[in-house]
């Protein structure tokens, strides 16, 4: 596999940005490159959420946002900051088995960060929980009103 460079991914995103209404037909390598880019950005957002949650917990255990809600907001914020990238991934997810397989890491990351699974849970269970959680996030579930637990 020959993954596209950062510059090549930028060019793809530039081509797909509005006002373009055409969704590009991408190769598996391009899709994996875009997914890796998304996962790296999500990892950074989730790291910040977890650091903040730990600091808040040490400072004051009252009045803290549940982790599941904070993680969901981080995903939604990242999606709103990367509309074109998210649009491409969402469109191609329904058409690419390679992309779906590459997204397992994202789903596991969400499930772990949201506290829905433990590190010693089976990978398939992490993926299943993360997939369901991500679908709820995408659907706009308000976790403050509809909390979920492990």
Secondary structure, 3 states (H helix, E strand, C coil): CCCCCHHHHHHHHHHHCCCCCCCCCCCHHHHHHHHHHHHHHHHHHHHHHHHHHHHHHHHCCCCCCCHHHHHHHHHHHHHHHCHHHHHHHHHHHCCCHHHHHHCHHHHHHHHHHCCCCCCCCCHHHHHHHHHHHHHHHHCCCCCCCCCCCC
